[in-house]
Amino acid sequence: GSALLGGPGSIAGIYDAFGLMSAAGSSRPLAPPSYRLASRRRWKASLALAEAFEDGLLPPGASAGGGASASVGAVRFQGYGSLAFAPPLKLDLPHLLEADFIGPARGLSLVLQDPFGQRLLAVSPSGAVLDGSGTGLGSLPAAAGKLAFVLSPVRGGFRLASPSGGEALKIPAEGSLLSGPFTLLVEGEGADGAALARLLA
């Protein structure tokens, strides 16, 4: 199709913005990634990731493996799968992380990897926190598939806490691993029917 902005034959008015939407490779028009764009406007340079999968596509730089696949409104997991986000996180300052899960979220976890691909921590949709070896360290508040916590660098590791306060959890890590960058993933192990609907970092 075509559109005319300004000049003879155009609609009279003042244009302060315009958008383009592509349906290339699809039998339907793709919805714009509104959550990602709105989050960028709100958080500006402090935003690392914001995704709600409205267009049914993986966000730029993300990669899915195994039984993870994008669909409209969510990335769904069957069996064993993983979804890695880009760009990597730099944790020189505290980061607020939020994630919404739908379906039976058992078997899913939000994972932070060091630059060498080693797992530093994992948080389940129920709020259970594990260190890199899989040892349980406690839990964070979570309800109805919604998870939110603040991840901060501290001496000798990381600190996890609820945005609303309460007891914080300490994740030990060696000094050489604290410089990053860090990869944020969602991993599924036997997570049939589970899905990630939103992620903010």
GROMACS elastic network, one bead per residue, 0.5 to 0.9 nm:
[ bonds ]
;  ai    aj funct       b0    kb
    3    10     6  0.84626   500
    4     7     6  0.76752   500
    4     8     6  0.88243   500
    4     9     6  0.76223   500
    4    10     6  0.56205   500
    4    11     6  0.82315   500
    5    10     6  0.59803   500
    5    11     6  0.76219   500
    5    15     6  0.78570   500
    6     9     6  0.79251   500
    6    10     6  0.53845   500
    6    11     6  0.72881   500
    6    12     6  0.76462   500
    6    13     6  0.84390   500
    6    14     6  0.88579   500
    6    15     6  0.85017   500
    7    10     6  0.58365   500
    7    11     6  0.86918   500
    7    12     6  0.89481   500
    8    11     6  0.87295   500
    9    12     6  0.88109   500
   10    13     6  0.88596   500
   15    18     6  0.74979   500
   20    32     6  0.87570   500
   21    29     6  0.75378   500
   21    30     6  0.67904   500
   21    31     6  0.75457   500
   21    32     6  0.67507   500
   22    25     6  0.89291   500
   22    26     6  0.88470   500
   22    29     6  0.67751   500
   22    30     6  0.64356   500
   22    31     6  0.88787   500
   22    32     6  0.89960   500
   23    26     6  0.52844   500
   23    27     6  0.71081   500
   23    28     6  0.62389   500
   23    30     6  0.55088   500
   24    27     6  0.82353   500
   24    28     6  0.89636   500
   24    29     6  0.84838   500
   24    30     6  0.87219   500
   25    28     6  0.89664   500
   26    29     6  0.71655   500
   26    30     6  0.77684   500
   29    55     6  0.88507   500
   30    33     6  0.89834   500
   30    54     6  0.81526   500
   30    55     6  0.52251   500
   30    56     6  0.77631   500
   31    34     6  0.80577   500
   31    54     6  0.59515   500
   31    56     6  0.82544   500
   31    72     6  0.89263   500
   32    35     6  0.86955   500
   32    37     6  0.87257   500
   32    54     6  0.67486   500
   32    55     6  0.60326   500
   33    36     6  0.55514   500
   33    37     6  0.64114   500
   33    38     6  0.87438   500
   33    51     6  0.75766   500
   33    52     6  0.73444   500
   33    53     6  0.68307   500
   33    54     6  0.56068   500
   33    55     6  0.61163   500
   33    59     6  0.89372   500
   34    37     6  0.51630   500
   34    38     6  0.59562   500
   34    39     6  0.84030   500
   34    51     6  0.88359   500
   34    52     6  0.82378   500
   34    54     6  0.73955   500
   35    38     6  0.51724   500
   35    39     6  0.59726   500
   35    40     6  0.85440   500
   35    50     6  0.69026   500
   35    51     6  0.63184   500
   35    52     6  0.60751   500
   35    53     6  0.84897   500
   35    54     6  0.79999   500
   35   198     6  0.89564   500
   36    39     6  0.52343   500
   36    40     6  0.62808   500
   36    41     6  0.88440   500
   36    49     6  0.78323   500
   36    51     6  0.52820   500
   36    52     6  0.71642   500
   36    53     6  0.88536   500
   36   200     6  0.88917   500
   37    40     6  0.51692   500
   37    41     6  0.64442   500
   37    42     6  0.88281   500
   37    50     6  0.82588   500
   38    41     6  0.51569   500
   38    42     6  0.63307   500
   38    43     6  0.86981   500
   39    42     6  0.50415   500
   39    43     6  0.58666   500
   39    44     6  0.76074   500
   39    47     6  0.75168   500
   39    49     6  0.87639   500
   39    50     6  0.64138   500
   39    51     6  0.88488   500
   39   200     6  0.84707   500
   40    43     6  0.53905   500
   40    45     6  0.77219   500
   40    46     6  0.87209   500
   40    47     6  0.64970   500
   40    48     6  0.89728   500
   40    49     6  0.88763   500
   40    50     6  0.78228   500
   41    44     6  0.55142   500
   42    47     6  0.86620   500
   43    46     6  0.56708   500
   43    47     6  0.53824   500
   44    47     6  0.58918   500
   45    48     6  0.78692   500
   46    95     6  0.87481   500
   46   201     6  0.89247   500
   47    50     6  0.74783   500
   47    95     6  0.89315   500
   47   200     6  0.81218   500
   47   201     6  0.63777   500
   48    86     6  0.85263   500
   48    87     6  0.73009   500
   48    88     6  0.82608   500
   48    89     6  0.68692   500
   48    90     6  0.88609   500
   48    95     6  0.88877   500
   48   200     6  0.78053   500
   48   201     6  0.54328   500
   49    85     6  0.79599   500
   49    86     6  0.78060   500
   49    87     6  0.79491   500
   49    89     6  0.89226   500
   49   199     6  0.71115   500
   49   200     6  0.54282   500
   50    59     6  0.89907   500
   50   198     6  0.76115   500
   50   199     6  0.56358   500
   50   201     6  0.64672   500
   51    54     6  0.82550   500
   51    58     6  0.88586   500
   51    59     6  0.70879   500
   51   197     6  0.81984   500
   51   198     6  0.56183   500
   51   199     6  0.53481   500
   51   200     6  0.66184   500
   52    55     6  0.85505   500
   52    72     6  0.89650   500
   52    73     6  0.60990   500
   52    74     6  0.67539   500
   52   196     6  0.85659   500
   52   197     6  0.57310   500
   52   199     6  0.66628   500
   52   200     6  0.88289   500
   53    56     6  0.52654   500
   53    57     6  0.61960   500
   53    58     6  0.69473   500
   53    59     6  0.75716   500
   53    70     6  0.75628   500
   53    71     6  0.73444   500
   53    72     6  0.60676   500
   53    74     6  0.54948   500
   53    75     6  0.73927   500
   53   197     6  0.70725   500
   53   198     6  0.73680   500
   54    57     6  0.77821   500
   54    71     6  0.84456   500
   54    72     6  0.54964   500
   54    74     6  0.76784   500
   55    58     6  0.84736   500
   55    71     6  0.79615   500
   55    72     6  0.57641   500
   55    73     6  0.72232   500
   56    70     6  0.56681   500
   56    73     6  0.61882   500
   56    74     6  0.71930   500
   56    75     6  0.81642   500
   57    60     6  0.89864   500
   57    69     6  0.89494   500
   57    70     6  0.57021   500
   57    71     6  0.67784   500
   57    72     6  0.74287   500
   57    75     6  0.87523   500
   58    61     6  0.80837   500
   58    62     6  0.60807   500
   58    63     6  0.73355   500
   58    64     6  0.80690   500
   58    69     6  0.84655   500
   58    70     6  0.61285   500
   58    71     6  0.87490   500
   58    75     6  0.81467   500
   59    62     6  0.56151   500
   59    63     6  0.85802   500
   59    85     6  0.79538   500
   59    86     6  0.84240   500
   60    63     6  0.87711   500
   60    85     6  0.84692   500
   60    86     6  0.73227   500
   60    87     6  0.88284   500
   61    84     6  0.85998   500
   61    85     6  0.66658   500
   61    86     6  0.50900   500
   61    87     6  0.69281   500
   62    83     6  0.70834   500
   62    84     6  0.55501   500
   62    86     6  0.54786   500
   62    87     6  0.82884   500
   63    82     6  0.82112   500
   63    83     6  0.57927   500
   63    84     6  0.53378   500
   63    85     6  0.67801   500
   63    86     6  0.84502   500
   64    67     6  0.81961   500
   64    68     6  0.57040   500
   64    69     6  0.65058   500
   64    70     6  0.82748   500
   64    81     6  0.74059   500
   64    82     6  0.57032   500
   64    84     6  0.64434   500
   64    85     6  0.89330   500
   65    68     6  0.57874   500
   65    69     6  0.78614   500
   65    80     6  0.86087   500
   65    81     6  0.54504   500
   65    82     6  0.52311   500
   65    83     6  0.64801   500
   65    84     6  0.85475   500
   66    69     6  0.83840   500
   66    77     6  0.85874   500
   66    78     6  0.82847   500
   66    79     6  0.80329   500
   66    80     6  0.59109   500
   66    82     6  0.65116   500
   67    76     6  0.79307   500
   67    77     6  0.53939   500
   67    79     6  0.58306   500
   67    80     6  0.54534   500
   67    82     6  0.73841   500
   67   188     6  0.82066   500
   67   192     6  0.89324   500
   68    75     6  0.65743   500
   68    76     6  0.56209   500
   68    78     6  0.65075   500
   68    79     6  0.85077   500
   68    80     6  0.76930   500
   68    82     6  0.58866   500
   68    83     6  0.66463   500
   68   187     6  0.86914   500
   68   188     6  0.80444   500
   68   195     6  0.88041   500
   69    74     6  0.86971   500
   69    75     6  0.54948   500
   69    76     6  0.55232   500
   69    77     6  0.67061   500
   69    78     6  0.86660   500
   69    81     6  0.86107   500
   69    83     6  0.84857   500
   70    73     6  0.82492   500
   70    74     6  0.62514   500
   70    76     6  0.63072   500
   71    74     6  0.55117   500
   71    75     6  0.57950   500
   71    76     6  0.70613   500
   72    75     6  0.80229   500
   73   196     6  0.86720   500
   73   197     6  0.59913   500
   73   198     6  0.82435   500
   74   101     6  0.86776   500
   74   102     6  0.84775   500
   74   195     6  0.60498   500
   74   196     6  0.54031   500
   74   198     6  0.72476   500
   75    83     6  0.83199   500
   75   194     6  0.86405   500
   75   195     6  0.54281   500
   75   196     6  0.52732   500
   75   197     6  0.66075   500
   76   192     6  0.85363   500
   76   193     6  0.67629   500
   76   194     6  0.59504   500
   76   196     6  0.65441   500
   76   197     6  0.86283   500
   77    80     6  0.72800   500
   77    81     6  0.62556   500
   77    82     6  0.80766   500
   77   108     6  0.85310   500
   77   187     6  0.86714   500
   77   188     6  0.64782   500
   77   189     6  0.88239   500
   77   190     6  0.85414   500
   77   191     6  0.60213   500
   77   192     6  0.59987   500
   77   193     6  0.60632   500
   77   194     6  0.54602   500
   77   195     6  0.58412   500
   77   196     6  0.83564   500
   78    81     6  0.69758   500
   78   188     6  0.77710   500
   78   189     6  0.84973   500
   78   190     6  0.69504   500
   78   191     6  0.57575   500
   78   193     6  0.60148   500
   78   194     6  0.73062   500
   79   107     6  0.89168   500
   79   188     6  0.68992   500
   79   189     6  0.59603   500
   79   191     6  0.52982   500
   79   192     6  0.53244   500
   79   193     6  0.85769   500
   80   107     6  0.89362   500
   80   187     6  0.76658   500
   80   188     6  0.52305   500
   80   190     6  0.55511   500
   80   191     6  0.68357   500
   80   192     6  0.84197   500
   81   186     6  0.84615   500
   81   187     6  0.59428   500
   81   188     6  0.51153   500
   81   189     6  0.68466   500
   81   190     6  0.85774   500
   81   191     6  0.83749   500
   82   185     6  0.68179   500
   82   186     6  0.56753   500
   82   188     6  0.60573   500
   82   189     6  0.88115   500
   83   184     6  0.85896   500
   83   185     6  0.54292   500
   83   186     6  0.51615   500
   83   187     6  0.64091   500
   83   188     6  0.87725   500
   84   183     6  0.70433   500
   84   184     6  0.60951   500
   84   186     6  0.66387   500
   84   187     6  0.84772   500
   85    88     6  0.72448   500
   85   183     6  0.67831   500
   85   184     6  0.57182   500
   85   185     6  0.60590   500
   85   186     6  0.85491   500
   86    89     6  0.80167   500
   86   183     6  0.72428   500
   86   184     6  0.77464   500
   87   182     6  0.89489   500
   87   183     6  0.77568   500
   87   184     6  0.89359   500
   88   180     6  0.82951   500
   88   181     6  0.55408   500
   88   182     6  0.51646   500
   88   184     6  0.70278   500
   89   180     6  0.74568   500
   89   181     6  0.55257   500
   89   183     6  0.62153   500
   89   184     6  0.72816   500
   89   201     6  0.86369   500
   90    93     6  0.77553   500
   90   179     6  0.77755   500
   90   180     6  0.60581   500
   90   181     6  0.51543   500
   90   182     6  0.64630   500
   91    94     6  0.65359   500
   91    95     6  0.70893   500
   91   151     6  0.80891   500
   91   152     6  0.69669   500
   91   153     6  0.63453   500
   91   178     6  0.79909   500
   91   179     6  0.77587   500
   91   180     6  0.71648   500
   91   181     6  0.75605   500
   91   182     6  0.77449   500
   92    95     6  0.89910   500
   92   152     6  0.79510   500
   92   153     6  0.65353   500
   92   178     6  0.87505   500
   92   179     6  0.78478   500
   92   180     6  0.88087   500
   93   151     6  0.86586   500
   93   152     6  0.63801   500
   93   153     6  0.68104   500
   94   150     6  0.65007   500
   94   151     6  0.55346   500
   94   153     6  0.67110   500
   95   149     6  0.83636   500
   95   150     6  0.55462   500
   95   151     6  0.51882   500
   95   152     6  0.63731   500
   95   201     6  0.63463   500
   96   148     6  0.72730   500
   96   149     6  0.59117   500
   96   151     6  0.63728   500
   96   152     6  0.87730   500
   96   163     6  0.77780   500
   96   200     6  0.75871   500
   96   201     6  0.56581   500
   97   147     6  0.80366   500
   97   148     6  0.56123   500
   97   149     6  0.55125   500
   97   150     6  0.61430   500
   97   151     6  0.73109   500
   97   199     6  0.73949   500
   97   200     6  0.55133   500
   98   146     6  0.74856   500
   98   147     6  0.56123   500
   98   149     6  0.66805   500
   98   150     6  0.88097   500
   98   198     6  0.77270   500
   98   199     6  0.56610   500
   98   200     6  0.50281   500
   98   201     6  0.66348   500
   99   110     6  0.84733   500
   99   125     6  0.81443   500
   99   145     6  0.81575   500
   99   146     6  0.59740   500
   99   147     6  0.51809   500
   99   148     6  0.64744   500
   99   196     6  0.73891   500
   99   197     6  0.75116   500
   99   198     6  0.53973   500
   99   200     6  0.65033   500
   99   201     6  0.88796   500
  100   125     6  0.81609   500
  100   144     6  0.86545   500
  100   145     6  0.56760   500
  100   147     6  0.63362   500
  100   148     6  0.87974   500
  100   195     6  0.86922   500
  100   196     6  0.61378   500
  100   197     6  0.53884   500
  100   198     6  0.50115   500
  100   199     6  0.67184   500
  101   104     6  0.84752   500
  101   105     6  0.65167   500
  101   125     6  0.69997   500
  101   144     6  0.83706   500
  101   146     6  0.63969   500
  101   147     6  0.82179   500
  101   194     6  0.73822   500
  101   195     6  0.56665   500
  101   197     6  0.55304   500
  101   198     6  0.72716   500
  102   105     6  0.66419   500
  102   144     6  0.86681   500
  102   145     6  0.62676   500
  102   146     6  0.89033   500
  102   193     6  0.86852   500
  102   194     6  0.62161   500
  102   195     6  0.52944   500
  102   196     6  0.64130   500
  102   197     6  0.66136   500
  103   106     6  0.88264   500
  103   145     6  0.83782   500
  103   193     6  0.61202   500
  103   195     6  0.62906   500
  103   196     6  0.89453   500
  104   107     6  0.84973   500
  104   191     6  0.75409   500
  104   192     6  0.76254   500
  104   193     6  0.63068   500
  104   194     6  0.50980   500
  104   195     6  0.80572   500
  105   108     6  0.56848   500
  105   109     6  0.85546   500
  105   124     6  0.83359   500
  105   125     6  0.64653   500
  105   126     6  0.83361   500
  105   145     6  0.75293   500
  105   188     6  0.89053   500
  105   191     6  0.67280   500
  105   192     6  0.85193   500
  105   193     6  0.79067   500
  105   195     6  0.70198   500
  105   196     6  0.86552   500
  106   109     6  0.85468   500
  106   124     6  0.80741   500
  106   125     6  0.77244   500
  106   126     6  0.84923   500
  106   188     6  0.85363   500
  106   189     6  0.85621   500
  106   190     6  0.80533   500
  106   191     6  0.59944   500
  106   192     6  0.84987   500
  106   194     6  0.73715   500
  107   124     6  0.79142   500
  107   125     6  0.89722   500
  107   187     6  0.80391   500
  107   188     6  0.54147   500
  107   190     6  0.56830   500
  107   192     6  0.82434   500
  107   194     6  0.81543   500
  108   123     6  0.87160   500
  108   124     6  0.61825   500
  108   125     6  0.69492   500
  108   186     6  0.68808   500
  108   187     6  0.56047   500
  108   189     6  0.64893   500
  108   190     6  0.82413   500
  108   191     6  0.60599   500
  108   194     6  0.73789   500
  108   195     6  0.84350   500
  108   196     6  0.89028   500
  109   122     6  0.59624   500
  109   123     6  0.53716   500
  109   125     6  0.65079   500
  109   185     6  0.82402   500
  109   186     6  0.56652   500
  109   187     6  0.54383   500
  109   188     6  0.66093   500
  109   189     6  0.86979   500
  110   121     6  0.83352   500
  110   122     6  0.54551   500
  110   123     6  0.51141   500
  110   124     6  0.62172   500
  110   125     6  0.78227   500
  110   184     6  0.73116   500
  110   185     6  0.59005   500
  110   187     6  0.65857   500
  111   119     6  0.69394   500
  111   120     6  0.75846   500
  111   121     6  0.58591   500
  111   123     6  0.65649   500
  111   124     6  0.87717   500
  111   183     6  0.81294   500
  111   184     6  0.58232   500
  111   185     6  0.50512   500
  111   186     6  0.59433   500
  111   187     6  0.69992   500
  112   118     6  0.84941   500
  112   119     6  0.60126   500
  112   120     6  0.56562   500
  112   121     6  0.55330   500
  112   122     6  0.64992   500
  112   123     6  0.89910   500
  112   132     6  0.89830   500
  112   182     6  0.65159   500
  112   183     6  0.57638   500
  112   185     6  0.64210   500
  112   186     6  0.88776   500
  113   116     6  0.76024   500
  113   117     6  0.54196   500
  113   118     6  0.52874   500
  113   120     6  0.54840   500
  113   121     6  0.74401   500
  113   132     6  0.87931   500
  113   181     6  0.88902   500
  113   182     6  0.55683   500
  113   183     6  0.50980   500
  113   184     6  0.65423   500
  113   185     6  0.77927   500
  114   117     6  0.54265   500
  114   118     6  0.54267   500
  114   119     6  0.64706   500
  114   120     6  0.64419   500
  114   177     6  0.62678   500
  114   178     6  0.80421   500
  114   179     6  0.89812   500
  114   180     6  0.63248   500
  114   181     6  0.69405   500
  114   182     6  0.50302   500
  114   183     6  0.66801   500
  115   118     6  0.74696   500
  115   177     6  0.74202   500
  115   179     6  0.88211   500
  115   180     6  0.59120   500
  115   181     6  0.58936   500
  115   182     6  0.58570   500
  115   183     6  0.74311   500
  116   119     6  0.89433   500
  116   177     6  0.87217   500
  117   182     6  0.87516   500
  117   183     6  0.80721   500
  118   132     6  0.74842   500
  119   122     6  0.76261   500
  119   131     6  0.78926   500
  119   133     6  0.78446   500
  120   130     6  0.86427   500
  120   131     6  0.59479   500
  120   133     6  0.80476   500
  120   171     6  0.79445   500
  120   172     6  0.84758   500
  120   173     6  0.73014   500
  120   177     6  0.89556   500
  121   129     6  0.71928   500
  121   130     6  0.56285   500
  121   132     6  0.50026   500
  121   133     6  0.83411   500
  121   134     6  0.80606   500
  121   171     6  0.72388   500
  122   128     6  0.81448   500
  122   129     6  0.58151   500
  122   130     6  0.51926   500
  122   131     6  0.64786   500
  122   132     6  0.73845   500
  122   134     6  0.80714   500
  123   126     6  0.80031   500
  123   127     6  0.59304   500
  123   128     6  0.55654   500
  123   130     6  0.64456   500
  123   131     6  0.89816   500
  123   139     6  0.83810   500
  123   140     6  0.86123   500
  123   147     6  0.89305   500
  124   127     6  0.52132   500
  124   128     6  0.52776   500
  124   129     6  0.67238   500
  124   130     6  0.85496   500
  124   147     6  0.84793   500
  125   128     6  0.74924   500
  125   142     6  0.70360   500
  125   143     6  0.84780   500
  125   144     6  0.89713   500
  125   145     6  0.60454   500
  125   146     6  0.70115   500
  125   147     6  0.60825   500
  126   139     6  0.80534   500
  126   140     6  0.79626   500
  126   141     6  0.77660   500
  126   142     6  0.56213   500
  126   143     6  0.72239   500
  126   144     6  0.86911   500
  126   145     6  0.72613   500
  126   146     6  0.83892   500
  126   147     6  0.75589   500
  127   138     6  0.84301   500
  127   139     6  0.50773   500
  127   141     6  0.58708   500
  127   142     6  0.54212   500
  127   143     6  0.86394   500
  127   147     6  0.68157   500
  127   148     6  0.87337   500
  128   136     6  0.72892   500
  128   137     6  0.78066   500
  128   138     6  0.60958   500
  128   140     6  0.64035   500
  128   141     6  0.88223   500
  129   134     6  0.88646   500
  129   135     6  0.83917   500
  129   136     6  0.59043   500
  129   137     6  0.56234   500
  129   138     6  0.56383   500
  129   139     6  0.54064   500
  129   140     6  0.73222   500
  129   160     6  0.89938   500
  129   169     6  0.84079   500
  130   133     6  0.75729   500
  130   134     6  0.51990   500
  130   135     6  0.52261   500
  130   137     6  0.56158   500
  130   138     6  0.76289   500
  130   139     6  0.87720   500
  130   171     6  0.84652   500
  131   134     6  0.53515   500
  131   135     6  0.55034   500
  131   136     6  0.66579   500
  131   137     6  0.68948   500
  131   171     6  0.63293   500
  131   172     6  0.77696   500
  132   135     6  0.74109   500
  132   171     6  0.87471   500
  132   173     6  0.88740   500
  133   136     6  0.89911   500
  136   139     6  0.83463   500
  137   169     6  0.71227   500
  137   170     6  0.79817   500
  137   171     6  0.79512   500
  138   169     6  0.70721   500
  139   142     6  0.88013   500
  139   169     6  0.80545   500
  140   147     6  0.83815   500
  140   148     6  0.84069   500
  140   149     6  0.75833   500
  140   160     6  0.82162   500
  140   161     6  0.70498   500
  140   162     6  0.64388   500
  140   167     6  0.85845   500
  140   168     6  0.83554   500
  140   169     6  0.83819   500
  141   147     6  0.74921   500
  141   148     6  0.79403   500
  141   149     6  0.85290   500
  141   162     6  0.67501   500
  142   145     6  0.70353   500
  142   146     6  0.58587   500
  142   147     6  0.51208   500
  142   148     6  0.72439   500
  143   146     6  0.54822   500
  143   147     6  0.71060   500
  144   147     6  0.86167   500
  148   161     6  0.88172   500
  148   162     6  0.66138   500
  148   163     6  0.70081   500
  149   160     6  0.64342   500
  149   161     6  0.54787   500
  149   163     6  0.56715   500
  149   164     6  0.88158   500
  150   159     6  0.78398   500
  150   160     6  0.56256   500
  150   161     6  0.53192   500
  150   162     6  0.61588   500
  150   163     6  0.60472   500
  151   158     6  0.67546   500
  151   159     6  0.57624   500
  151   161     6  0.69316   500
  152   157     6  0.87968   500
  152   158     6  0.55804   500
  152   159     6  0.50888   500
  152   160     6  0.65902   500
  152   161     6  0.85562   500
  153   156     6  0.83841   500
  153   157     6  0.62888   500
  153   159     6  0.62754   500
  153   178     6  0.76943   500
  154   157     6  0.55232   500
  154   158     6  0.52667   500
  154   159     6  0.63717   500
  154   170     6  0.85838   500
  155   158     6  0.76219   500
  155   172     6  0.88837   500
  155   175     6  0.83055   500
  156   171     6  0.82734   500
  156   172     6  0.57797   500
  156   173     6  0.56760   500
  156   174     6  0.62199   500
  156   175     6  0.63038   500
  156   178     6  0.81960   500
  157   170     6  0.70059   500
  157   171     6  0.54210   500
  157   174     6  0.68262   500
  157   175     6  0.75780   500
  157   177     6  0.86417   500
  157   178     6  0.69543   500
  158   169     6  0.82755   500
  158   170     6  0.57792   500
  158   172     6  0.64887   500
  158   173     6  0.73060   500
  158   178     6  0.85014   500
  159   168     6  0.65219   500
  159   169     6  0.56431   500
  159   171     6  0.61504   500
  159   172     6  0.87932   500
  160   167     6  0.89756   500
  160   168     6  0.55615   500
  160   169     6  0.50725   500
  160   170     6  0.64348   500
  160   171     6  0.76493   500
  161   164     6  0.82761   500
  161   165     6  0.66611   500
  161   166     6  0.70866   500
  161   167     6  0.67305   500
  161   169     6  0.63821   500
  161   170     6  0.89862   500
  162   165     6  0.52538   500
  162   166     6  0.65661   500
  162   167     6  0.79471   500
  162   168     6  0.73952   500
  163   166     6  0.85590   500
  165   168     6  0.79900   500
  173   176     6  0.83554   500
  173   177     6  0.65416   500
  173   178     6  0.70103   500
  174   177     6  0.55353   500
  174   178     6  0.68705   500
  175   178     6  0.53861   500
  175   179     6  0.76456   500
  176   179     6  0.64818   500
  176   180     6  0.85549   500
  177   180     6  0.62794   500
  177   181     6  0.88902   500
  178   181     6  0.83291   500
  178   182     6  0.88457   500
  179   182     6  0.85933   500
  180   183     6  0.86549   500
  186   196     6  0.80783   500
  187   191     6  0.88585   500
  188   191     6  0.52198   500
  188   192     6  0.84358   500
  188   194     6  0.82658   500
  189   192     6  0.84601   500
  191   194     6  0.55611   500
  191   195     6  0.85522   500
  192   195     6  0.88611   500
  196   199     6  0.76990   500
